[in-house]
Amino acid sequence: MALDYISLRAVSAVVQTGSFEKAARLLNVTPSAISQRVKALEERLGTALIIRGSPCAATEKGAWLCRHMETVGMLESELFSHLPALADPLSPSARVTLHIATNADSLATWFLTAASVFSREAPHLLNIAVDDQDHTAEWLQQGRVLAAVTSLEAPISGCRRTPLGALRYRATASADFVERYFDGGMTPSAFAQAPALTFNHKDRLQSRWLRQALGEDPVCPTHWLPSTQSFVEASLSGMGWGMNPEILVAEHLASGRLVELIPDTPLDVPLFWQINRLAADQLTTLTRAVVDTARGVLHAPS
């Protein structure tokens, strides 16, 4: 079966822009032409590729096609740079948007620096998805992204894996909070009364630290707070205790605005860069930016 790249570009454009109308403007055709191309490809494949809505989104099968088009776009861009006469001067020169995933704490501490370095050196755009570091690997496995920062050490099928280092966390709270809830010591019963800060239901850092520091995992009351920076602010305000990246709270710990609940009990979370093998050779600049930036910030795995 020959690939219909005209229709594939229509699907990719709809997902990229979020609508049939914007996709039509991007490709310099009518919305009706985009609709017909998408519908014809869906009928040919016997499956839906686009979830119609505001905005439109890709189905699982549609996402795989979009990642394929990203790879094709990168290959074409490299080819045209060497053989510019091959490029159609009448064809719209859409820039490739690369889909990658990372965890929120990496994005807040070091990953944005790596992305900025890459964006200065490469023509491609980035669509950065955020999920828990224990779950970003699923985005790769489902074909939703080309690369991810993940805590999964085992190589994902079809991907190259590079160790990045460990993101170090400290269990921190304000001195006032510690005085209110831990006057009798850092005991499991005290933690069962002291409100914790939890990013979302996937966040297991508090439980991991409690098992490491206390040998137990008491059920803590918790505030749900899906924001890395708000974690720090909530800790400073005395709202709760949380696992904060050391790099974000080092100055607060030094000044006494925050205290470590149990001194010298960091939690290190090893991180890895996993990238689709088919795209890896075209994205050496991205991998280099990610690895170099991470190793300048993260700790060597213990």
Phi and psi restraints in degrees (value plus and minus 20) as a CYANA .aco file:
   2 ALA   PHI     -94.3   -54.3
   2 ALA   PSI     121.7   161.7
   3 LEU   PHI     -99.3   -59.3
   3 LEU   PSI     113.2   153.2
   4 ASP   PHI    -113.6   -73.6
   4 ASP   PSI      70.6   110.6
   5 TYR   PHI     -90.6   -50.6
   5 TYR   PSI     -43.7    -3.7
   6 ILE   PHI     -84.1   -44.1
   6 ILE   PSI     -64.5   -24.5
   7 SER   PHI     -91.9   -51.9
   7 SER   PSI     -57.0   -17.0
   8 LEU   PHI     -81.8   -41.8
   8 LEU   PSI     -59.7   -19.7
   9 ARG   PHI     -85.9   -45.9
   9 ARG   PSI     -53.5   -13.5
  10 ALA   PHI     -85.3   -45.3
  10 ALA   PSI     -64.9   -24.9
  11 VAL   PHI     -81.1   -41.1
  11 VAL   PSI     -67.8   -27.8
  12 SER   PHI     -80.8   -40.8
  12 SER   PSI     -60.4   -20.4
  13 ALA   PHI     -86.9   -46.9
  13 ALA   PSI     -58.2   -18.2
  14 VAL   PHI     -83.4   -43.4
  14 VAL   PSI     -64.0   -24.0
  15 VAL   PHI     -87.1   -47.1
  15 VAL   PSI     -61.5   -21.5
  16 GLN   PHI     -84.8   -44.8
  16 GLN   PSI     -62.7   -22.7
  17 THR   PHI    -112.8   -72.8
  17 THR   PSI     -40.9    -0.9
  18 GLY   PHI      70.1   110.1
  18 GLY   PSI     -20.6    19.4
  19 SER   PHI    -177.2  -137.2
  19 SER   PSI     137.3   177.3
  20 PHE   PHI     -89.2   -49.2
  20 PHE   PSI     -55.4   -15.4
  21 GLU   PHI     -86.6   -46.6
  21 GLU   PSI     -65.7   -25.7
  22 LYS   PHI     -88.6   -48.6
  22 LYS   PSI     -55.0   -15.0
  23 ALA   PHI     -82.6   -42.6
  23 ALA   PSI     -58.7   -18.7
  24 ALA   PHI     -83.7   -43.7
  24 ALA   PSI     -61.3   -21.3
  25 ARG   PHI     -86.8   -46.8
  25 ARG   PSI     -57.0   -17.0
  26 LEU   PHI     -84.0   -44.0
  26 LEU   PSI     -59.4   -19.4
  27 LEU   PHI    -117.8   -77.8
  27 LEU   PSI     -16.6    23.4
  28 ASN   PHI      40.2    80.2
  28 ASN   PSI      23.5    63.5
  29 VAL   PHI    -154.2  -114.2
  29 VAL   PSI    -199.5  -159.5
  30 THR   PHI    -106.2   -66.2
  30 THR   PSI     134.1   174.1
  31 PRO   PHI     -76.8   -36.8
  31 PRO   PSI     -54.0   -14.0
  32 SER   PHI     -82.3   -42.3
  32 SER   PSI     -59.8   -19.8
  33 ALA   PHI     -85.0   -45.0
  33 ALA   PSI     -61.4   -21.4
  34 ILE   PHI     -81.3   -41.3
  34 ILE   PSI     -67.3   -27.3
  35 SER   PHI     -79.6   -39.6
  35 SER   PSI     -63.4   -23.4
  36 GLN   PHI     -85.4   -45.4
  36 GLN   PSI     -60.3   -20.3
  37 ARG   PHI     -86.5   -46.5
  37 ARG   PSI     -62.7   -22.7
  38 VAL   PHI     -85.3   -45.3
  38 VAL   PSI     -67.2   -27.2
  39 LYS   PHI     -81.0   -41.0
  39 LYS   PSI     -62.7   -22.7
  40 ALA   PHI     -83.0   -43.0
  40 ALA   PSI     -60.0   -20.0
  41 LEU   PHI     -89.8   -49.8
  41 LEU   PSI     -59.5   -19.5
  42 GLU   PHI     -82.6   -42.6
  42 GLU   PSI     -61.7   -21.7
  43 GLU   PHI     -87.1   -47.1
  43 GLU   PSI     -57.5   -17.5
  44 ARG   PHI     -85.7   -45.7
  44 ARG   PSI     -59.8   -19.8
  45 LEU   PHI    -107.2   -67.2
  45 LEU   PSI     -35.8     4.2
  46 GLY   PHI      51.8    91.8
  46 GLY   PSI       9.2    49.2
  47 THR   PHI    -174.8  -134.8
  47 THR   PSI     132.8   172.8
  48 ALA   PHI     -95.3   -55.3
  48 ALA   PSI     119.6   159.6
  49 LEU   PHI    -132.4   -92.4
  49 LEU   PSI     -43.8    -3.8
  50 ILE   PHI    -144.0  -104.0
  50 ILE   PSI     112.6   152.6
  51 ILE   PHI    -110.5   -70.5
  51 ILE   PSI      88.3   128.3
  52 ARG   PHI     -89.8   -49.8
  52 ARG   PSI     112.7   152.7
  53 GLY   PHI     155.2   195.2
  53 GLY   PSI    -186.1  -146.1
  54 SER   PHI    -146.1  -106.1
  54 SER   PSI      73.8   113.8
  55 PRO   PHI    -108.0   -68.0
  55 PRO   PSI     146.9   186.9
  56 CYS   PHI     -91.6   -51.6
  56 CYS   PSI     131.0   171.0
  57 ALA   PHI    -160.6  -120.6
  57 ALA   PSI     143.5   183.5
  58 ALA   PHI    -105.2   -65.2
  58 ALA   PSI     124.4   164.4
  59 THR   PHI     -95.6   -55.6
  59 THR   PSI     157.3   197.3
  60 GLU   PHI     -79.2   -39.2
  60 GLU   PSI     -63.3   -23.3
  61 LYS   PHI     -87.3   -47.3
  61 LYS   PSI     -58.8   -18.8
  62 GLY   PHI     -83.6   -43.6
  62 GLY   PSI     -56.2   -16.2
  63 ALA   PHI     -83.9   -43.9
  63 ALA   PSI     -59.0   -19.0
  64 TRP   PHI     -82.6   -42.6
  64 TRP   PSI     -60.7   -20.7
  65 LEU   PHI     -84.3   -44.3
  65 LEU   PSI     -59.8   -19.8
  66 CYS   PHI     -85.3   -45.3
  66 CYS   PSI     -59.6   -19.6
  67 ARG   PHI     -85.3   -45.3
  67 ARG   PSI     -56.3   -16.3
  68 HIS   PHI     -81.6   -41.6
  68 HIS   PSI     -62.3   -22.3
  69 MET   PHI     -88.1   -48.1
  69 MET   PSI     -50.2   -10.2
  70 GLU   PHI     -83.6   -43.6
  70 GLU   PSI     -64.8   -24.8
  71 THR   PHI     -83.2   -43.2
  71 THR   PSI     -63.7   -23.7
  72 VAL   PHI     -81.0   -41.0
  72 VAL   PSI     -63.0   -23.0
  73 GLY   PHI     -80.8   -40.8
  73 GLY   PSI     -60.7   -20.7
  74 MET   PHI     -86.0   -46.0
  74 MET   PSI     -62.3   -22.3
  75 LEU   PHI     -83.4   -43.4
  75 LEU   PSI     -63.0   -23.0
  76 GLU   PHI     -84.3   -44.3
  76 GLU   PSI     -61.7   -21.7
  77 SER   PHI     -80.3   -40.3
  77 SER   PSI     -63.1   -23.1
  78 GLU   PHI     -86.2   -46.2
  78 GLU   PSI     -61.9   -21.9
  79 LEU   PHI     -83.1   -43.1
  79 LEU   PSI     -65.8   -25.8
  80 PHE   PHI     -86.1   -46.1
  80 PHE   PSI     -48.1    -8.1
  81 SER   PHI     -87.5   -47.5
  81 SER   PSI     -48.7    -8.7
  82 HIS   PHI    -112.6   -72.6
  82 HIS   PSI     -51.7   -11.7
  83 LEU   PHI    -150.1  -110.1
  83 LEU   PSI      52.2    92.2
  84 PRO   PHI     -80.6   -40.6
  84 PRO   PSI     -42.8    -2.8
  85 ALA   PHI     -86.7   -46.7
  85 ALA   PSI     -38.4     1.6
  86 LEU   PHI     -94.3   -54.3
  86 LEU   PSI     -43.5    -3.5
  87 ALA   PHI     -90.5   -50.5
  87 ALA   PSI     117.3   157.3
  88 ASP   PHI    -101.0   -61.0
  88 ASP   PSI      94.1   134.1
  89 PRO   PHI     -84.6   -44.6
  89 PRO   PSI     -39.7     0.3
  90 LEU   PHI    -111.9   -71.9
  90 LEU   PSI     -28.6    11.4
  91 SER   PHI    -105.6   -65.6
  91 SER   PSI     117.1   157.1
  92 PRO   PHI     -82.6   -42.6
  92 PRO   PSI     114.3   154.3
  93 SER   PHI    -115.3   -75.3
  93 SER   PSI      57.4    97.4
  94 ALA   PHI     -94.6   -54.6
  94 ALA   PSI     116.3   156.3
  95 ARG   PHI    -100.3   -60.3
  95 ARG   PSI     125.6   165.6
  96 VAL   PHI     -94.7   -54.7
  96 VAL   PSI     112.4   152.4
  97 THR   PHI    -125.7   -85.7
  97 THR   PSI      99.6   139.6
  98 LEU   PHI    -115.0   -75.0
  98 LEU   PSI     111.5   151.5
  99 HIS   PHI    -118.6   -78.6
  99 HIS   PSI     101.8   141.8
 100 ILE   PHI    -155.4  -115.4
 100 ILE   PSI     141.2   181.2
 101 ALA   PHI    -148.7  -108.7
 101 ALA   PSI     125.8   165.8
 102 THR   PHI    -170.0  -130.0
 102 THR   PSI     149.4   189.4
 103 ASN   PHI    -108.1   -68.1
 103 ASN   PSI     137.0   177.0
 104 ALA   PHI     -81.6   -41.6
 104 ALA   PSI     -59.2   -19.2
 105 ASP   PHI     -89.3   -49.3
 105 ASP   PSI     -54.3   -14.3
 106 SER   PHI     -87.1   -47.1
 106 SER   PSI     -61.4   -21.4
 107 LEU   PHI     -80.9   -40.9
 107 LEU   PSI     -56.6   -16.6
 108 ALA   PHI    -100.1   -60.1
 108 ALA   PSI     -37.0     3.0
 109 THR   PHI    -133.9   -93.9
 109 THR   PSI     -57.2   -17.2
 110 TRP   PHI    -168.1  -128.1
 110 TRP   PSI     -46.5    -6.5
 111 PHE   PHI     -87.4   -47.4
 111 PHE   PSI     -54.2   -14.2
 112 LEU   PHI     -83.1   -43.1
 112 LEU   PSI     -54.6   -14.6
 113 THR   PHI     -81.9   -41.9
 113 THR   PSI     -64.3   -24.3
 114 ALA   PHI     -83.1   -43.1
 114 ALA   PSI     -62.4   -22.4
 115 ALA   PHI     -83.1   -43.1
 115 ALA   PSI     -58.1   -18.1
 116 SER   PHI     -86.8   -46.8
 116 SER   PSI     -60.4   -20.4
 117 VAL   PHI     -80.9   -40.9
 117 VAL   PSI     -65.3   -25.3
 118 PHE   PHI     -83.0   -43.0
 118 PHE   PSI     -62.2   -22.2
 119 SER   PHI     -86.5   -46.5
 119 SER   PSI     -44.6    -4.6
 120 ARG   PHI     -99.6   -59.6
 120 ARG   PSI     -40.9    -0.9
 121 GLU   PHI    -124.8   -84.8
 121 GLU   PSI     -36.5     3.5
 122 ALA   PHI    -149.5  -109.5
 122 ALA   PSI     134.6   174.6
 123 PRO   PHI    -103.0   -63.0
 123 PRO   PSI     -27.7    12.3
 124 HIS   PHI     -97.9   -57.9
 124 HIS   PSI     133.7   173.7
 125 LEU   PHI    -116.5   -76.5
 125 LEU   PSI     141.4   181.4
 126 LEU   PHI    -141.6  -101.6
 126 LEU   PSI     118.7   158.7
 127 ASN   PHI    -138.7   -98.7
 127 ASN   PSI      83.2   123.2
 128 ILE   PHI    -119.0   -79.0
 128 ILE   PSI      97.4   137.4
 129 ALA   PHI    -115.3   -75.3
 129 ALA   PSI     127.9   167.9
 130 VAL   PHI    -138.6   -98.6
 130 VAL   PSI     111.0   151.0
 131 ASP   PHI    -172.8  -132.8
 131 ASP   PSI     150.9   190.9
 132 ASP   PHI     -81.1   -41.1
 132 ASP   PSI     123.8   163.8
 133 GLN   PHI     -81.0   -41.0
 133 GLN   PSI     -42.6    -2.6
 134 ASP   PHI    -101.5   -61.5
 134 ASP   PSI     -24.8    15.2
 135 HIS   PHI    -145.1  -105.1
 135 HIS   PSI     -29.4    10.6
 136 THR   PHI     -83.6   -43.6
 136 THR   PSI     -46.8    -6.8
 137 ALA   PHI     -80.7   -40.7
 137 ALA   PSI     -51.0   -11.0
 138 GLU   PHI     -83.1   -43.1
 138 GLU   PSI     -52.6   -12.6
 139 TRP   PHI     -83.4   -43.4
 139 TRP   PSI     -59.1   -19.1
 140 LEU   PHI     -87.1   -47.1
 140 LEU   PSI     -65.5   -25.5
 141 GLN   PHI     -83.8   -43.8
 141 GLN   PSI     -50.0   -10.0
 142 GLN   PHI    -108.9   -68.9
 142 GLN   PSI     -21.0    19.0
 143 GLY   PHI      55.5    95.5
 143 GLY   PSI      -1.7    38.3
 144 ARG   PHI    -104.8   -64.8
 144 ARG   PSI     -39.8     0.2
 145 VAL   PHI    -159.1  -119.1
 145 VAL   PSI     143.1   183.1
 146 LEU   PHI    -111.7   -71.7
 146 LEU   PSI     -42.5    -2.5
 147 ALA   PHI    -175.7  -135.7
 147 ALA   PSI     138.9   178.9
 148 ALA   PHI    -175.6  -135.6
 148 ALA   PSI     127.9   167.9
 149 VAL   PHI    -109.2   -69.2
 149 VAL   PSI     103.3   143.3
 150 THR   PHI    -163.9  -123.9
 150 THR   PSI     138.3   178.3
 151 SER   PHI    -109.6   -69.6
 151 SER   PSI     -21.4    18.6
 152 LEU   PHI     -95.5   -55.5
 152 LEU   PSI      95.2   135.2
 153 GLU   PHI     -98.7   -58.7
 153 GLU   PSI     -55.8   -15.8
 154 ALA   PHI     -86.0   -46.0
 154 ALA   PSI     113.7   153.7
 155 PRO   PHI     -81.2   -41.2
 155 PRO   PSI     113.5   153.5
 156 ILE   PHI     -98.1   -58.1
 156 ILE   PSI     120.6   160.6
 157 SER   PHI     -74.7   -34.7
 157 SER   PSI     108.6   148.6
 158 GLY   PHI      62.6   102.6
 158 GLY   PSI      -9.5    30.5
 159 CYS   PHI    -146.0  -106.0
 159 CYS   PSI     136.4   176.4
 160 ARG   PHI    -119.7   -79.7
 160 ARG   PSI     119.1   159.1
 161 ARG   PHI    -137.3   -97.3
 161 ARG   PSI     114.5   154.5
 162 THR   PHI    -151.7  -111.7
 162 THR   PSI     103.4   143.4
 163 PRO   PHI     -86.2   -46.2
 163 PRO   PSI     119.9   159.9
 164 LEU   PHI    -128.5   -88.5
 164 LEU   PSI     -47.9    -7.9
 165 GLY   PHI     102.8   142.8
 165 GLY   PSI    -195.8  -155.8
 166 ALA   PHI    -134.0   -94.0
 166 ALA   PSI     112.8   152.8
 167 LEU   PHI    -103.8   -63.8
 167 LEU   PSI      99.5   139.5
 168 ARG   PHI    -113.1   -73.1
 168 ARG   PSI     112.7   152.7
 169 TYR   PHI    -134.8   -94.8
 169 TYR   PSI     130.7   170.7
 170 ARG   PHI    -145.4  -105.4
 170 ARG   PSI     114.2   154.2
 171 ALA   PHI     -98.2   -58.2
 171 ALA   PSI      91.3   131.3
 172 THR   PHI    -151.0  -111.0
 172 THR   PSI     137.0   177.0
 173 ALA   PHI    -180.7  -140.7
 173 ALA   PSI     149.8   189.8
 174 SER   PHI     -94.7   -54.7
 174 SER   PSI     136.3   176.3
 175 ALA   PHI     -80.3   -40.3
 175 ALA   PSI     -57.5   -17.5
 176 ASP   PHI     -83.5   -43.5
 176 ASP   PSI     -61.0   -21.0
 177 PHE   PHI     -83.8   -43.8
 177 PHE   PSI     -63.5   -23.5
 178 VAL   PHI     -81.9   -41.9
 178 VAL   PSI     -61.3   -21.3
 179 GLU   PHI     -84.6   -44.6
 179 GLU   PSI     -58.0   -18.0
 180 ARG   PHI     -89.9   -49.9
 180 ARG   PSI     -59.9   -19.9
 181 TYR   PHI    -130.0   -90.0
 181 TYR   PSI     -38.8     1.2
 182 PHE   PHI    -145.9  -105.9
 182 PHE   PSI      10.7    50.7
 183 ASP   PHI     -80.8   -40.8
 183 ASP   PSI     -49.3    -9.3
 184 GLY   PHI    -115.6   -75.6
 184 GLY   PSI     -11.1    28.9
 185 GLY   PHI      91.5   131.5
 185 GLY   PSI     147.5   187.5
 186 MET   PHI    -106.8   -66.8
 186 MET   PSI      54.6    94.6
 187 THR   PHI    -124.5   -84.5
 187 THR   PSI     137.0   177.0
 188 PRO   PHI     -75.0   -35.0
 188 PRO   PSI     -57.6   -17.6
 189 SER   PHI     -88.1   -48.1
 189 SER   PSI     -53.8   -13.8
 190 ALA   PHI     -88.1   -48.1
 190 ALA   PSI     -61.4   -21.4
 191 PHE   PHI     -85.8   -45.8
 191 PHE   PSI     -48.2    -8.2
 192 ALA   PHI     -89.0   -49.0
 192 ALA   PSI     -33.0     7.0
 193 GLN   PHI    -129.2   -89.2
 193 GLN   PSI     -41.2    -1.2
 194 ALA   PHI    -107.7   -67.7
 194 ALA   PSI     103.2   143.2
 195 PRO   PHI     -82.5   -42.5
 195 PRO   PSI     110.7   150.7
 196 ALA   PHI    -116.6   -76.6
 196 ALA   PSI     150.8   190.8
 197 LEU   PHI    -134.1   -94.1
 197 LEU   PSI     105.8   145.8
 198 THR   PHI    -147.1  -107.1
 198 THR   PSI     112.2   152.2
 199 PHE   PHI     -86.2   -46.2
 199 PHE   PSI     -73.4   -33.4
 200 ASN   PHI    -183.3  -143.3
 200 ASN   PSI    -192.6  -152.6
 201 HIS   PHI     -90.2   -50.2
 201 HIS   PSI     -32.4     7.6
 202 LYS   PHI    -107.1   -67.1
 202 LYS   PSI     -33.1     6.9
 203 ASP   PHI     -96.1   -56.1
 203 ASP   PSI      93.4   133.4
 204 ARG   PHI    -135.5   -95.5
 204 ARG   PSI      -7.9    32.1
 205 LEU   PHI     -83.2   -43.2
 205 LEU   PSI     -60.0   -20.0
 206 GLN   PHI     -81.6   -41.6
 206 GLN   PSI     -64.6   -24.6
 207 SER   PHI     -84.6   -44.6
 207 SER   PSI     -60.2   -20.2
 208 ARG   PHI     -83.9   -43.9
 208 ARG   PSI     -61.8   -21.8
 209 TRP   PHI     -87.7   -47.7
 209 TRP   PSI     -61.5   -21.5
 210 LEU   PHI     -80.6   -40.6
 210 LEU   PSI     -62.8   -22.8
 211 ARG   PHI     -85.5   -45.5
 211 ARG   PSI     -57.6   -17.6
 212 GLN   PHI     -90.2   -50.2
 212 GLN   PSI     -62.5   -22.5
 213 ALA   PHI    -105.5   -65.5
 213 ALA   PSI     -56.4   -16.4
 214 LEU   PHI    -130.5   -90.5
 214 LEU   PSI     -38.0     2.0
 215 GLY   PHI      58.5    98.5
 215 GLY   PSI     -13.5    26.5
 216 GLU   PHI    -157.6  -117.6
 216 GLU   PSI     145.2   185.2
 217 ASP   PHI    -153.1  -113.1
 217 ASP   PSI      54.2    94.2
 218 PRO   PHI     -83.9   -43.9
 218 PRO   PSI     130.8   170.8
 219 VAL   PHI     -98.1   -58.1
 219 VAL   PSI      95.9   135.9
 220 CYS   PHI    -121.3   -81.3
 220 CYS   PSI     121.2   161.2
 221 PRO   PHI     -84.5   -44.5
 221 PRO   PSI     128.3   168.3
 222 THR   PHI    -163.9  -123.9
 222 THR   PSI     127.8   167.8
 223 HIS   PHI    -115.6   -75.6
 223 HIS   PSI     116.3   156.3
 224 TRP   PHI    -114.6   -74.6
 224 TRP   PSI     103.5   143.5
 225 LEU   PHI    -166.3  -126.3
 225 LEU   PSI      72.2   112.2
 226 PRO   PHI    -103.5   -63.5
 226 PRO   PSI      39.6    79.6
 227 SER   PHI    -175.4  -135.4
 227 SER   PSI     103.8   143.8
 228 THR   PHI     -81.0   -41.0
 228 THR   PSI     -68.2   -28.2
 229 GLN   PHI     -86.6   -46.6
 229 GLN   PSI     -56.3   -16.3
 230 SER   PHI     -87.6   -47.6
 230 SER   PSI     -47.8    -7.8
 231 PHE   PHI     -78.3   -38.3
 231 PHE   PSI     -67.0   -27.0
 232 VAL   PHI     -84.6   -44.6
 232 VAL   PSI     -66.3   -26.3
 233 GLU   PHI     -83.5   -43.5
 233 GLU   PSI     -60.4   -20.4
 234 ALA   PHI     -86.5   -46.5
 234 ALA   PSI     -56.3   -16.3
 235 SER   PHI     -85.0   -45.0
 235 SER   PSI     -64.2   -24.2
 236 LEU   PHI     -82.9   -42.9
 236 LEU   PSI     -54.6   -14.6
 237 SER   PHI    -100.9   -60.9
 237 SER   PSI     -26.6    13.4
 238 GLY   PHI      64.4   104.4
 238 GLY   PSI      -3.7    36.3
 239 MET   PHI     -92.8   -52.8
 239 MET   PSI     -54.5   -14.5
 240 GLY   PHI    -195.2  -155.2
 240 GLY   PSI     160.0   200.0
 241 TRP   PHI    -125.8   -85.8
 241 TRP   PSI     127.2   167.2
 242 GLY   PHI    -170.4  -130.4
 242 GLY   PSI     145.6   185.6
 243 MET   PHI    -111.0   -71.0
 243 MET   PSI      83.3   123.3
 244 ASN   PHI    -127.1   -87.1
 244 ASN   PSI     121.2   161.2
 245 PRO   PHI     -77.1   -37.1
 245 PRO   PSI     111.7   151.7
 246 GLU   PHI     -74.9   -34.9
 246 GLU   PSI     -58.1   -18.1
 247 ILE   PHI     -83.3   -43.3
 247 ILE   PSI     -46.0    -6.0
 248 LEU   PHI    -108.2   -68.2
 248 LEU   PSI     -39.6     0.4
 249 VAL   PHI    -137.8   -97.8
 249 VAL   PSI     -17.0    23.0
 250 ALA   PHI     -77.4   -37.4
 250 ALA   PSI     -64.5   -24.5
 251 GLU   PHI     -88.1   -48.1
 251 GLU   PSI     -57.2   -17.2
 252 HIS   PHI     -87.1   -47.1
 252 HIS   PSI     -56.4   -16.4
 253 LEU   PHI     -88.0   -48.0
 253 LEU   PSI     -60.6   -20.6
 254 ALA   PHI     -85.5   -45.5
 254 ALA   PSI     -54.9   -14.9
 255 SER   PHI    -104.8   -64.8
 255 SER   PSI     -32.6     7.4
 256 GLY   PHI      69.6   109.6
 256 GLY   PSI     -20.3    19.7
 257 ARG   PHI     -87.5   -47.5
 257 ARG   PSI     -46.7    -6.7
 258 LEU   PHI    -147.2  -107.2
 258 LEU   PSI     134.2   174.2
 259 VAL   PHI    -148.1  -108.1
 259 VAL   PSI     130.1   170.1
 260 GLU   PHI    -102.3   -62.3
 260 GLU   PSI     108.5   148.5
 261 LEU   PHI     -77.5   -37.5
 261 LEU   PSI     -69.5   -29.5
 262 ILE   PHI    -144.7  -104.7
 262 ILE   PSI      90.4   130.4
 263 PRO   PHI     -75.0   -35.0
 263 PRO   PSI     123.0   163.0
 264 ASP   PHI      39.0    79.0
 264 ASP   PSI      23.1    63.1
 265 THR   PHI    -147.8  -107.8
 265 THR   PSI      41.6    81.6
 266 PRO   PHI     -89.7   -49.7
 266 PRO   PSI     137.5   177.5
 267 LEU   PHI    -135.8   -95.8
 267 LEU   PSI      97.7   137.7
 268 ASP   PHI    -120.0   -80.0
 268 ASP   PSI     108.7   148.7
 269 VAL   PHI    -133.1   -93.1
 269 VAL   PSI      84.6   124.6
 270 PRO   PHI     -84.6   -44.6
 270 PRO   PSI     118.9   158.9
 271 LEU   PHI    -142.8  -102.8
 271 LEU   PSI     132.0   172.0
 272 PHE   PHI    -156.7  -116.7
 272 PHE   PSI     129.3   169.3
 273 TRP   PHI    -122.7   -82.7
 273 TRP   PSI      97.8   137.8
 274 GLN   PHI    -138.7   -98.7
 274 GLN   PSI     110.7   150.7
 275 ILE   PHI    -155.9  -115.9
 275 ILE   PSI     119.9   159.9
 276 ASN   PHI     -75.7   -35.7
 276 ASN   PSI     109.2   149.2
 277 ARG   PHI     -80.4   -40.4
 277 ARG   PSI     -54.5   -14.5
 278 LEU   PHI     -86.8   -46.8
 278 LEU   PSI     -46.5    -6.5
 279 ALA   PHI    -122.4   -82.4
 279 ALA   PSI     -31.0     9.0
 280 ALA   PHI     -79.7   -39.7
 280 ALA   PSI     -63.0   -23.0
 281 ASP   PHI     -86.8   -46.8
 281 ASP   PSI     -51.1   -11.1
 282 GLN   PHI    -101.2   -61.2
 282 GLN   PSI     -32.7     7.3
 283 LEU   PHI    -138.1   -98.1
 283 LEU   PSI      12.9    52.9
 284 THR   PHI     -83.0   -43.0
 284 THR   PSI     -51.3   -11.3
 285 THR   PHI     -85.1   -45.1
 285 THR   PSI     -60.7   -20.7
 286 LEU   PHI     -87.1   -47.1
 286 LEU   PSI     -65.8   -25.8
 287 THR   PHI     -80.9   -40.9
 287 THR   PSI     -62.4   -22.4
 288 ARG   PHI     -82.7   -42.7
 288 ARG   PSI     -62.4   -22.4
 289 ALA   PHI     -83.9   -43.9
 289 ALA   PSI     -62.6   -22.6
 290 VAL   PHI     -86.0   -46.0
 290 VAL   PSI     -68.5   -28.5
 291 VAL   PHI     -86.1   -46.1
 291 VAL   PSI     -66.3   -26.3
 292 ASP   PHI     -83.7   -43.7
 292 ASP   PSI     -62.7   -22.7
 293 THR   PHI     -86.7   -46.7
 293 THR   PSI     -65.3   -25.3
 294 ALA   PHI     -81.8   -41.8
 294 ALA   PSI     -64.0   -24.0
 295 ARG   PHI     -92.0   -52.0
 295 ARG   PSI     -34.5     5.5
 296 GLY   PHI    -105.2   -65.2
 296 GLY   PSI     -31.5     8.5
 297 VAL   PHI    -139.4   -99.4
 297 VAL   PSI     -60.5   -20.5
 298 LEU   PHI     -99.3   -59.3
 298 LEU   PSI     144.1   184.1
 299 HIS   PHI    -112.0   -72.0
 299 HIS   PSI     130.1   170.1
 300 ALA   PHI     -84.8   -44.8
 300 ALA   PSI     114.9   154.9
 301 PRO   PHI     -76.2   -36.2
 301 PRO   PSI     117.6   157.6
